[in-house]
Structure formats: C-alpha cells, structure tokens
Amino acid sequence: MTLKKASYSNLTVNFRQVLVQKYTIVQEVCTNLSTIILAHTVKQCFRQISCW
C-alpha cells in the first residue's frame, strides 16, 4: 500500500512539473506572439500615416 502511495505521489509531482513547464512555454509563446502582432500593427499604422 505504501509503495503504491509513493509512486502515485511521484506521478502527481511529475505531472505537475510537466504542466508547469508546458504552461510557461505557452505563456512565452503567447507573449512573443502578442508582441509581434503589436509591432506589426504599429508598423501598419505608421505606414498609413506616412501615406497621408
């Protein structure tokens, strides 16, 4: 019983670590994407303004 409990807790700890890692990767990707989109939008705005 104790062996099963120990392996179960190890599994949950590993699972949590993987989740946290994936979450941080997703966060970084989202931040990078939003920065790229923002920069692109700003460039487009400046182009339109300079065309006027």
PDB file of N, CA, C and O in Angstrom:
ATOM      1  N   MET A   1       0.826  -1.204   0.000  1.00  0.00           N
ATOM      2  CA  MET A   1       0.000   0.000   0.000  1.00  0.00           C
ATOM      3  C   MET A   1       0.867   1.264   0.000  1.00  0.00           C
ATOM      4  O   MET A   1       0.608   2.201  -0.755  1.00  0.00           O
ATOM      5  N   THR A   2       1.891   1.280   0.847  1.00  0.00           N
ATOM      6  CA  THR A   2       2.741   2.474   0.919  1.00  0.00           C
ATOM      7  C   THR A   2       3.513   2.671  -0.385  1.00  0.00           C
ATOM      8  O   THR A   2       3.755   3.803  -0.803  1.00  0.00           O
ATOM      9  N   LEU A   3       3.898   1.562  -1.027  1.00  0.00           N
ATOM     10  CA  LEU A   3       4.630   1.644  -2.288  1.00  0.00           C
ATOM     11  C   LEU A   3       3.754   2.297  -3.356  1.00  0.00           C
ATOM     12  O   LEU A   3       4.198   3.174  -4.095  1.00  0.00           O
ATOM     13  N   LYS A   4       2.505   1.850  -3.419  1.00  0.00           N
ATOM     14  CA  LYS A   4       1.575   2.428  -4.396  1.00  0.00           C
ATOM     15  C   LYS A   4       1.375   3.915  -4.128  1.00  0.00           C
ATOM     16  O   LYS A   4       1.347   4.730  -5.050  1.00  0.00           O
ATOM     17  N   LYS A   5       1.239   4.248  -2.855  1.00  0.00           N
ATOM     18  CA  LYS A   5       1.027   5.651  -2.488  1.00  0.00           C
ATOM     19  C   LYS A   5       2.230   6.501  -2.904  1.00  0.00           C
ATOM     20  O   LYS A   5       2.072   7.608  -3.419  1.00  0.00           O
ATOM     21  N   ALA A   6       3.428   5.971  -2.673  1.00  0.00           N
ATOM     22  CA  ALA A   6       4.650   6.705  -3.011  1.00  0.00           C
ATOM     23  C   ALA A   6       4.744   6.927  -4.519  1.00  0.00           C
ATOM     24  O   ALA A   6       5.036   8.034  -4.972  1.00  0.00           O
ATOM     25  N   SER A   7       4.497   5.872  -5.292  1.00  0.00           N
ATOM     26  CA  SER A   7       4.588   6.005  -6.744  1.00  0.00           C
ATOM     27  C   SER A   7       3.504   6.942  -7.266  1.00  0.00           C
ATOM     28  O   SER A   7       3.718   7.670  -8.236  1.00  0.00           O
ATOM     29  N   TYR A   8       2.343   6.919  -6.622  1.00  0.00           N
ATOM     30  CA  TYR A   8       1.248   7.802  -7.023  1.00  0.00           C
ATOM     31  C   TYR A   8       1.626   9.262  -6.796  1.00  0.00           C
ATOM     32  O   TYR A   8       1.388  10.113  -7.654  1.00  0.00           O
ATOM     33  N   SER A   9       2.219   9.548  -5.633  1.00  0.00           N
ATOM     34  CA  SER A   9       2.618  10.928  -5.342  1.00  0.00           C
ATOM     35  C   SER A   9       3.727  11.377  -6.292  1.00  0.00           C
ATOM     36  O   SER A   9       3.760  12.536  -6.706  1.00  0.00           O
ATOM     37  N   ASN A  10       4.642  10.454  -6.639  1.00  0.00           N
ATOM     38  CA  ASN A  10       5.686  10.782  -7.610  1.00  0.00           C
ATOM     39  C   ASN A  10       5.072  11.132  -8.955  1.00  0.00           C
ATOM     40  O   ASN A  10       5.492  12.083  -9.615  1.00  0.00           O
ATOM     41  N   LEU A  11       4.073  10.354  -9.352  1.00  0.00           N
ATOM     42  CA  LEU A  11       3.379  10.600 -10.613  1.00  0.00           C
ATOM     43  C   LEU A  11       2.745  11.981 -10.620  1.00  0.00           C
ATOM     44  O   LEU A  11       2.887  12.730 -11.586  1.00  0.00           O
ATOM     45  N   THR A  12       2.044  12.318  -9.543  1.00  0.00           N
ATOM     46  CA  THR A  12       1.369  13.615  -9.486  1.00  0.00           C
ATOM     47  C   THR A  12       2.383  14.755  -9.502  1.00  0.00           C
ATOM     48  O   THR A  12       2.153  15.785 -10.136  1.00  0.00           O
ATOM     49  N   VAL A  13       3.505  14.573  -8.805  1.00  0.00           N
ATOM     50  CA  VAL A  13       4.548  15.608  -8.792  1.00  0.00           C
ATOM     51  C   VAL A  13       5.100  15.794 -10.199  1.00  0.00           C
ATOM     52  O   VAL A  13       5.241  16.924 -10.666  1.00  0.00           O
ATOM     53  N   ASN A  14       5.415  14.685 -10.880  1.00  0.00           N
ATOM     54  CA  ASN A  14       5.931  14.756 -12.248  1.00  0.00           C
ATOM     55  C   ASN A  14       4.919  15.421 -13.168  1.00  0.00           C
ATOM     56  O   ASN A  14       5.269  16.264 -13.995  1.00  0.00           O
ATOM     57  N   PHE A  15       3.665  15.032 -13.012  1.00  0.00           N
ATOM     58  CA  PHE A  15       2.596  15.580 -13.840  1.00  0.00           C
ATOM     59  C   PHE A  15       2.497  17.090 -13.647  1.00  0.00           C
ATOM     60  O   PHE A  15       2.354  17.846 -14.608  1.00  0.00           O
ATOM     61  N   ARG A  16       2.575  17.512 -12.386  1.00  0.00           N
ATOM     62  CA  ARG A  16       2.508  18.953 -12.088  1.00  0.00           C
ATOM     63  C   ARG A  16       3.677  19.693 -12.714  1.00  0.00           C
ATOM     64  O   ARG A  16       3.505  20.772 -13.281  1.00  0.00           O
ATOM     65  N   GLN A  17       4.871  19.111 -12.612  1.00  0.00           N
ATOM     66  CA  GLN A  17       6.059  19.750 -13.187  1.00  0.00           C
ATOM     67  C   GLN A  17       5.909  19.905 -14.695  1.00  0.00           C
ATOM     68  O   GLN A  17       6.220  20.955 -15.258  1.00  0.00           O
ATOM     69  N   VAL A  18       5.424  18.837 -15.345  1.00  0.00           N
ATOM     70  CA  VAL A  18       5.220  18.882 -16.797  1.00  0.00           C
ATOM     71  C   VAL A  18       4.199  19.957 -17.147  1.00  0.00           C
ATOM     72  O   VAL A  18       4.390  20.728 -18.088  1.00  0.00           O
ATOM     73  N   LEU A  19       3.110  20.001 -16.377  1.00  0.00           N
ATOM     74  CA  LEU A  19       2.076  21.014 -16.602  1.00  0.00           C
ATOM     75  C   LEU A  19       2.652  22.413 -16.479  1.00  0.00           C
ATOM     76  O   LEU A  19       2.399  23.274 -17.322  1.00  0.00           O
ATOM     77  N   VAL A  20       3.427  22.636 -15.423  1.00  0.00           N
ATOM     78  CA  VAL A  20       4.021  23.957 -15.192  1.00  0.00           C
ATOM     79  C   VAL A  20       4.949  24.325 -16.342  1.00  0.00           C
ATOM     80  O   VAL A  20       4.918  25.455 -16.830  1.00  0.00           O
ATOM     81  N   GLN A  21       5.782  23.367 -16.779  1.00  0.00           N
ATOM     82  CA  GLN A  21       6.699  23.618 -17.893  1.00  0.00           C
ATOM     83  C   GLN A  21       5.922  23.981 -19.150  1.00  0.00           C
ATOM     84  O   GLN A  21       6.248  24.953 -19.832  1.00  0.00           O
ATOM     85  N   LYS A  22       4.881  23.187 -19.458  1.00  0.00           N
ATOM     86  CA  LYS A  22       4.096  23.453 -20.663  1.00  0.00           C
ATOM     87  C   LYS A  22       3.409  24.803 -20.556  1.00  0.00           C
ATOM     88  O   LYS A  22       3.326  25.542 -21.537  1.00  0.00           O
ATOM     89  N   TYR A  23       2.918  25.122 -19.374  1.00  0.00           N
ATOM     90  CA  TYR A  23       2.219  26.392 -19.166  1.00  0.00           C
ATOM     91  C   TYR A  23       3.156  27.572 -19.395  1.00  0.00           C
ATOM     92  O   TYR A  23       2.774  28.557 -20.026  1.00  0.00           O
ATOM     93  N   THR A  24       4.390  27.473 -18.882  1.00  0.00           N
ATOM     94  CA  THR A  24       5.338  28.577 -19.069  1.00  0.00           C
ATOM     95  C   THR A  24       5.705  28.717 -20.536  1.00  0.00           C
ATOM     96  O   THR A  24       5.850  29.835 -21.031  1.00  0.00           O
ATOM     97  N   ILE A  25       5.859  27.588 -21.250  1.00  0.00           N
ATOM     98  CA  ILE A  25       6.172  27.634 -22.679  1.00  0.00           C
ATOM     99  C   ILE A  25       5.032  28.329 -23.422  1.00  0.00           C
ATOM    100  O   ILE A  25       5.265  29.196 -24.265  1.00  0.00           O
ATOM    101  N   VAL A  26       3.804  27.940 -23.102  1.00  0.00           N
ATOM    102  CA  VAL A  26       2.634  28.541 -23.741  1.00  0.00           C
ATOM    103  C   VAL A  26       2.592  30.042 -23.456  1.00  0.00           C
ATOM    104  O   VAL A  26       2.321  30.843 -24.350  1.00  0.00           O
ATOM    105  N   GLN A  27       2.859  30.413 -22.218  1.00  0.00           N
ATOM    106  CA  GLN A  27       2.869  31.832 -21.839  1.00  0.00           C
ATOM    107  C   GLN A  27       3.902  32.605 -22.653  1.00  0.00           C
ATOM    108  O   GLN A  27       3.618  33.692 -23.155  1.00  0.00           O
ATOM    109  N   GLU A  28       5.105  32.038 -22.781  1.00  0.00           N
ATOM    110  CA  GLU A  28       6.172  32.706 -23.536  1.00  0.00           C
ATOM    111  C   GLU A  28       5.769  32.877 -24.987  1.00  0.00           C
ATOM    112  O   GLU A  28       5.945  33.948 -25.569  1.00  0.00           O
ATOM    113  N   VAL A  29       5.221  31.805 -25.575  1.00  0.00           N
ATOM    114  CA  VAL A  29       4.795  31.856 -26.974  1.00  0.00           C
ATOM    115  C   VAL A  29       3.724  32.925 -27.159  1.00  0.00           C
ATOM    116  O   VAL A  29       3.780  33.710 -28.105  1.00  0.00           O
ATOM    117  N   CYS A  30       2.751  32.953 -26.256  1.00  0.00           N
ATOM    118  CA  CYS A  30       1.677  33.947 -26.338  1.00  0.00           C
ATOM    119  C   CYS A  30       2.227  35.359 -26.214  1.00  0.00           C
ATOM    120  O   CYS A  30       1.811  36.254 -26.950  1.00  0.00           O
ATOM    121  N   THR A  31       3.150  35.563 -25.298  1.00  0.00           N
ATOM    122  CA  THR A  31       3.747  36.889 -25.118  1.00  0.00           C
ATOM    123  C   THR A  31       4.487  37.306 -26.380  1.00  0.00           C
ATOM    124  O   THR A  31       4.352  38.439 -26.841  1.00  0.00           O
ATOM    125  N   ASN A  32       5.278  36.377 -26.942  1.00  0.00           N
ATOM    126  CA  ASN A  32       6.022  36.679 -28.168  1.00  0.00           C
ATOM    127  C   ASN A  32       5.072  36.999 -29.310  1.00  0.00           C
ATOM    128  O   ASN A  32       5.289  37.950 -30.061  1.00  0.00           O
ATOM    129  N   LEU A  33       4.012  36.196 -29.438  1.00  0.00           N
ATOM    130  CA  LEU A  33       3.032  36.411 -30.498  1.00  0.00           C
ATOM    131  C   LEU A  33       2.383  37.774 -30.372  1.00  0.00           C
ATOM    132  O   LEU A  33       2.291  38.512 -31.353  1.00  0.00           O
ATOM    133  N   SER A  34       1.931  38.118 -29.172  1.00  0.00           N
ATOM    134  CA  SER A  34       1.258  39.399 -28.979  1.00  0.00           C
ATOM    135  C   SER A  34       2.219  40.552 -29.251  1.00  0.00           C
ATOM    136  O   SER A  34       1.808  41.584 -29.780  1.00  0.00           O
ATOM    137  N   THR A  35       3.494  40.390 -28.897  1.00  0.00           N
ATOM    138  CA  THR A  35       4.492  41.430 -29.170  1.00  0.00           C
ATOM    139  C   THR A  35       4.669  41.602 -30.671  1.00  0.00           C
ATOM    140  O   THR A  35       4.721  42.727 -31.169  1.00  0.00           O
ATOM    141  N   ILE A  36       4.761  40.478 -31.400  1.00  0.00           N
ATOM    142  CA  ILE A  36       4.927  40.517 -32.856  1.00  0.00           C
ATOM    143  C   ILE A  36       3.708  41.175 -33.504  1.00  0.00           C
ATOM    144  O   ILE A  36       3.845  42.027 -34.382  1.00  0.00           O
ATOM    145  N   ILE A  37       2.513  40.769 -33.061  1.00  0.00           N
ATOM    146  CA  ILE A  37       1.277  41.324 -33.612  1.00  0.00           C
ATOM    147  C   ILE A  37       1.211  42.825 -33.344  1.00  0.00           C
ATOM    148  O   ILE A  37       0.852  43.606 -34.225  1.00  0.00           O
ATOM    149  N   LEU A  38       1.559  43.219 -32.129  1.00  0.00           N
ATOM    150  CA  LEU A  38       1.544  44.636 -31.755  1.00  0.00           C
ATOM    151  C   LEU A  38       2.517  45.426 -32.631  1.00  0.00           C
ATOM    152  O   LEU A  38       2.167  46.485 -33.152  1.00  0.00           O
ATOM    153  N   ALA A  39       3.729  44.913 -32.792  1.00  0.00           N
ATOM    154  CA  ALA A  39       4.737  45.585 -33.612  1.00  0.00           C
ATOM    155  C   ALA A  39       4.243  45.711 -35.052  1.00  0.00           C
ATOM    156  O   ALA A  39       4.415  46.757 -35.679  1.00  0.00           O
ATOM    157  N   HIS A  40       3.634  44.652 -35.576  1.00  0.00           N
ATOM    158  CA  HIS A  40       3.111  44.652 -36.940  1.00  0.00           C
ATOM    159  C   HIS A  40       2.017  45.701 -37.091  1.00  0.00           C
ATOM    160  O   HIS A  40       1.998  46.452 -38.066  1.00  0.00           O
ATOM    161  N   THR A  41       1.107  45.749 -36.122  1.00  0.00           N
ATOM    162  CA  THR A  41       0.007  46.715 -36.158  1.00  0.00           C
ATOM    163  C   THR A  41       0.548  48.139 -36.130  1.00  0.00           C
ATOM    164  O   THR A  41       0.091  49.001 -36.882  1.00  0.00           O
ATOM    165  N   VAL A  42       1.521  48.378 -35.261  1.00  0.00           N
ATOM    166  CA  VAL A  42       2.119  49.719 -35.163  1.00  0.00           C
ATOM    167  C   VAL A  42       2.768  50.101 -36.490  1.00  0.00           C
ATOM    168  O   VAL A  42       2.624  51.235 -36.946  1.00  0.00           O
ATOM    169  N   LYS A  43       3.488  49.154 -37.117  1.00  0.00           N
ATOM    170  CA  LYS A  43       4.124  49.418 -38.410  1.00  0.00           C
ATOM    171  C   LYS A  43       3.075  49.776 -39.454  1.00  0.00           C
ATOM    172  O   LYS A  43       3.247  50.725 -40.218  1.00  0.00           O
ATOM    173  N   GLN A  44       1.979  49.002 -39.481  1.00  0.00           N
ATOM    174  CA  GLN A  44       0.901  49.269 -40.430  1.00  0.00           C
ATOM    175  C   GLN A  44       0.338  50.669 -40.219  1.00  0.00           C
ATOM    176  O   GLN A  44       0.104  51.399 -41.182  1.00  0.00           O
ATOM    177  N   CYS A  45       0.120  51.041 -38.965  1.00  0.00           N
ATOM    178  CA  CYS A  45      -0.409  52.371 -38.642  1.00  0.00           C
ATOM    179  C   CYS A  45       0.540  53.453 -39.136  1.00  0.00           C
ATOM    180  O   CYS A  45       0.108  54.439 -39.733  1.00  0.00           O
ATOM    181  N   PHE A  46       1.841  53.268 -38.886  1.00  0.00           N
ATOM    182  CA  PHE A  46       2.819  54.267 -39.317  1.00  0.00           C
ATOM    183  C   PHE A  46       2.847  54.374 -40.835  1.00  0.00           C
ATOM    184  O   PHE A  46       2.992  55.468 -41.380  1.00  0.00           O
ATOM    185  N   ARG A  47       2.707  53.238 -41.519  1.00  0.00           N
ATOM    186  CA  ARG A  47       2.690  53.255 -42.981  1.00  0.00           C
ATOM    187  C   ARG A  47       1.503  54.060 -43.484  1.00  0.00           C
ATOM    188  O   ARG A  47       1.639  54.877 -44.395  1.00  0.00           O
ATOM    189  N   GLN A  48       0.335  53.829 -42.887  1.00  0.00           N
ATOM    190  CA  GLN A  48      -0.871  54.546 -43.297  1.00  0.00           C
ATOM    191  C   GLN A  48      -0.718  56.036 -43.031  1.00  0.00           C
ATOM    192  O   GLN A  48      -1.109  56.863 -43.856  1.00  0.00           O
ATOM    193  N   ILE A  49      -0.149  56.380 -41.876  1.00  0.00           N
ATOM    194  CA  ILE A  49       0.038  57.793 -41.522  1.00  0.00           C
ATOM    195  C   ILE A  49       1.010  58.446 -42.513  1.00  0.00           C
ATOM    196  O   ILE A  49       0.775  59.567 -42.966  1.00  0.00           O
ATOM    197  N   SER A  50       2.086  57.753 -42.845  1.00  0.00           N
ATOM    198  CA  SER A  50       3.077  58.328 -43.759  1.00  0.00           C
ATOM    199  C   SER A  50       2.513  58.449 -45.176  1.00  0.00           C
ATOM    200  O   SER A  50       2.947  59.308 -45.944  1.00  0.00           O
ATOM    201  N   CYS A  51       1.545  57.591 -45.524  1.00  0.00           N
ATOM    202  CA  CYS A  51       0.893  57.684 -46.833  1.00  0.00           C
ATOM    203  C   CYS A  51       0.025  58.935 -46.920  1.00  0.00           C
ATOM    204  O   CYS A  51      -0.101  59.526 -47.992  1.00  0.00           O
ATOM    205  N   TRP A  52      -0.574  59.343 -45.804  1.00  0.00           N
ATOM    206  CA  TRP A  52      -1.392  60.554 -45.799  1.00  0.00           C
ATOM    207  C   TRP A  52      -0.479  61.744 -46.040  1.00  0.00           C
ATOM    208  O   TRP A  52      -0.945  62.883 -46.078  1.00  0.00           O
TER     209      TRP A  52
END
